[in-house]
Amino acid sequence: MFKRILVAYDSSASAERALLYAEHVARLEGAEITVLHVYDPLDQYASVDGYELLNRAMQEVTTNLLREAVADMEAIGLTQLHTLTREGNSVEEILRVAEEIDAQLIVIGSRGLTQARDLLGSVSLHVLRNTQRPVLVIS
């Protein structure tokens, strides 16, 4: 039923749990997983000396973040595993990547690093409202 799963990952506790659920579904379904991390561009610093260095450091941090996130899945033998980093608006990029890879399931944590008081964070809520794809929201 689910052959391609997209996991939106920001290293929050609910995103960590979302990875576990995605791993379980992938093993049951024989699906491939794409783990996506989206970060805000640092455009406000573009005119500051060292901006390019800051931008490269941000890219390196996100690469390492994703590498650590998928290490356990690789260790248990999941081979159909991909990582992507995008810069931009989280909701827009999650929806864009879901379309690009034709994800049959989007898995996302209920609240990201901002720890909003609402049951659903703004990103997960906007993803739910703006896609026709199945979305599994993990708290």
KOLGU-322791 format. One record per residue (C-alpha): residue number from 0; residue in three letters; x, y, z. Coordinates in Angstrom, 2 decimals. Example, Ala and Ser with C-alpha at 12.3 -4.5 7.8 and 13.67 -1.06 7.14 Angstrom:
BEGIN
{site 0,'ALA',{12.30,-4.50,7.80}},
{site 1,'SER',{13.67,-1.06,7.14}},
This chain:
BEGIN
{site 0,'MET',{0.00,0.00,0.00}},
{site 1,'PHE',{2.79,2.45,0.92}},
{site 2,'LYS',{5.83,2.14,-1.33}},
{site 3,'ARG',{7.36,5.58,-0.72}},
{site 4,'ILE',{7.27,7.24,2.69}},
{site 5,'LEU',{8.36,10.81,3.38}},
{site 6,'VAL',{9.42,11.65,6.94}},
{site 7,'ALA',{9.68,15.32,7.86}},
{site 8,'TYR',{12.49,15.50,10.39}},
{site 9,'ASP',{13.64,18.35,12.64}},
{site 10,'SER',{15.27,16.37,15.49}},
{site 11,'SER',{12.43,17.11,17.92}},
{site 12,'ALA',{11.16,14.32,20.18}},
{site 13,'SER',{8.05,13.83,18.04}},
{site 14,'ALA',{10.19,13.71,14.87}},
{site 15,'GLU',{12.32,10.99,16.48}},
{site 16,'ARG',{9.15,9.01,17.19}},
{site 17,'ALA',{7.95,9.67,13.63}},
{site 18,'LEU',{11.13,7.99,12.35}},
{site 19,'LEU',{10.34,4.90,14.42}},
{site 20,'TYR',{6.81,4.69,13.03}},
{site 21,'ALA',{8.05,5.19,9.48}},
{site 22,'GLU',{10.64,2.47,9.98}},
{site 23,'HIS',{7.95,0.06,11.19}},
{site 24,'VAL',{5.64,0.82,8.26}},
{site 25,'ALA',{8.52,0.55,5.79}},
{site 26,'ARG',{9.49,-2.88,7.09}},
{site 27,'LEU',{5.90,-4.12,6.91}},
{site 28,'GLU',{5.28,-2.69,3.45}},
{site 29,'GLY',{8.73,-3.05,1.91}},
{site 30,'ALA',{8.69,0.71,1.34}},
{site 31,'GLU',{11.49,3.15,0.78}},
{site 32,'ILE',{11.89,6.05,3.18}},
{site 33,'THR',{13.00,9.58,2.39}},
{site 34,'VAL',{13.94,11.61,5.46}},
{site 35,'LEU',{13.65,15.34,4.81}},
{site 36,'HIS',{15.03,18.19,6.87}},
{site 37,'VAL',{14.03,21.74,5.98}},
{site 38,'TYR',{15.79,24.75,7.43}},
{site 39,'ASP',{15.08,28.45,7.14}},
{site 40,'PRO',{17.38,30.35,4.82}},
{site 41,'LEU',{19.80,32.69,6.50}},
{site 42,'ASP',{19.13,35.52,4.05}},
{site 43,'GLN',{19.00,38.15,6.79}},
{site 44,'TYR',{22.77,37.67,7.15}},
{site 45,'ALA',{23.59,37.78,3.43}},
{site 46,'SER',{25.30,41.14,3.66}},
{site 47,'VAL',{27.42,40.21,6.68}},
{site 48,'ASP',{31.04,39.14,6.26}},
{site 49,'GLY',{31.28,35.40,6.70}},
{site 50,'TYR',{27.78,34.67,5.34}},
{site 51,'GLU',{29.05,31.98,2.98}},
{site 52,'LEU',{30.90,30.31,5.84}},
{site 53,'LEU',{27.74,30.43,7.97}},
{site 54,'ASN',{25.67,28.98,5.14}},
{site 55,'ARG',{28.14,26.13,4.55}},
{site 56,'ALA',{28.19,25.40,8.29}},
{site 57,'MET',{24.39,25.22,8.32}},
{site 58,'GLN',{24.44,22.77,5.42}},
{site 59,'GLU',{27.05,20.65,7.20}},
{site 60,'VAL',{24.99,20.63,10.41}},
{site 61,'THR',{21.87,19.48,8.56}},
{site 62,'THR',{23.82,16.77,6.74}},
{site 63,'ASN',{25.17,15.45,10.05}},
{site 64,'LEU',{21.72,15.70,11.64}},
{site 65,'LEU',{20.23,13.49,8.94}},
{site 66,'ARG',{23.17,11.08,9.00}},
{site 67,'GLU',{22.64,10.54,12.73}},
{site 68,'ALA',{18.88,10.25,12.29}},
{site 69,'VAL',{19.10,7.38,9.82}},
{site 70,'ALA',{22.05,5.54,11.36}},
{site 71,'ASP',{19.87,3.21,13.42}},
{site 72,'MET',{17.68,2.37,10.43}},
{site 73,'GLU',{20.74,1.56,8.35}},
{site 74,'ALA',{22.13,-0.56,11.19}},
{site 75,'ILE',{19.05,-2.81,11.17}},
{site 76,'GLY',{19.33,-3.30,7.43}},
{site 77,'LEU',{16.92,-0.83,5.84}},
{site 78,'THR',{18.46,-0.30,2.43}},
{site 79,'GLN',{15.84,1.81,0.67}},
{site 80,'LEU',{16.66,4.93,2.62}},
{site 81,'HIS',{17.30,8.44,1.33}},
{site 82,'THR',{17.97,11.79,2.95}},
{site 83,'LEU',{17.24,15.27,1.63}},
{site 84,'THR',{17.94,18.73,2.94}},
{site 85,'ARG',{16.00,21.71,1.66}},
{site 86,'GLU',{16.20,25.37,2.44}},
{site 87,'GLY',{12.95,27.32,2.66}},
{site 88,'ASN',{9.48,27.22,4.12}},
{site 89,'SER',{8.94,23.89,5.89}},
{site 90,'VAL',{5.35,23.33,4.75}},
{site 91,'GLU',{6.04,24.25,1.13}},
{site 92,'GLU',{9.14,22.07,0.95}},
{site 93,'ILE',{7.48,19.06,2.60}},
{site 94,'LEU',{4.60,19.26,0.13}},
{site 95,'ARG',{6.97,19.84,-2.82}},
{site 96,'VAL',{9.15,16.84,-1.94}},
{site 97,'ALA',{6.09,14.65,-1.35}},
{site 98,'GLU',{5.01,15.49,-4.89}},
{site 99,'GLU',{8.50,15.02,-6.36}},
{site 100,'ILE',{8.98,11.54,-4.91}},
{site 101,'ASP',{5.28,10.62,-5.21}},
{site 102,'ALA',{5.10,9.76,-1.51}},
{site 103,'GLN',{2.18,7.55,-0.60}},
{site 104,'LEU',{2.53,8.53,3.07}},
{site 105,'ILE',{3.88,11.59,4.87}},
{site 106,'VAL',{4.99,10.99,8.46}},
{site 107,'ILE',{5.48,14.06,10.62}},
{site 108,'GLY',{5.80,14.87,14.31}},
{site 109,'SER',{2.91,16.72,15.90}},
{site 110,'ARG',{5.11,19.47,17.28}},
{site 111,'GLY',{8.54,20.57,16.23}},
{site 112,'LEU',{11.32,22.21,18.14}},
{site 113,'THR',{9.21,25.29,18.95}},
{site 114,'GLN',{7.05,23.19,21.31}},
{site 115,'ALA',{3.83,25.04,20.61}},
{site 116,'ARG',{1.04,24.52,23.12}},
{site 117,'ASP',{-1.41,23.34,20.50}},
{site 118,'LEU',{-2.04,19.65,19.92}},
{site 119,'LEU',{-0.69,20.06,16.39}},
{site 120,'GLY',{2.12,22.39,15.53}},
{site 121,'SER',{1.67,24.84,12.70}},
{site 122,'VAL',{3.77,22.82,10.24}},
{site 123,'SER',{1.96,19.52,10.79}},
{site 124,'LEU',{-1.42,21.27,10.71}},
{site 125,'HIS',{-0.63,23.08,7.45}},
{site 126,'VAL',{0.70,19.89,5.86}},
{site 127,'LEU',{-2.53,18.10,6.81}},
{site 128,'ARG',{-4.66,20.89,5.39}},
{site 129,'ASN',{-2.77,21.24,2.12}},
{site 130,'THR',{-2.27,17.72,0.80}},
{site 131,'GLN',{-4.45,14.95,-0.52}},
{site 132,'ARG',{-1.83,12.39,0.53}},
{site 133,'PRO',{-2.23,10.34,3.71}},
{site 134,'VAL',{-0.46,11.96,6.64}},
{site 135,'LEU',{0.50,10.16,9.84}},
{site 136,'VAL',{1.01,12.67,12.65}},
{site 137,'ILE',{2.97,11.35,15.62}},
{site 138,'SER',{2.84,13.01,19.04}},
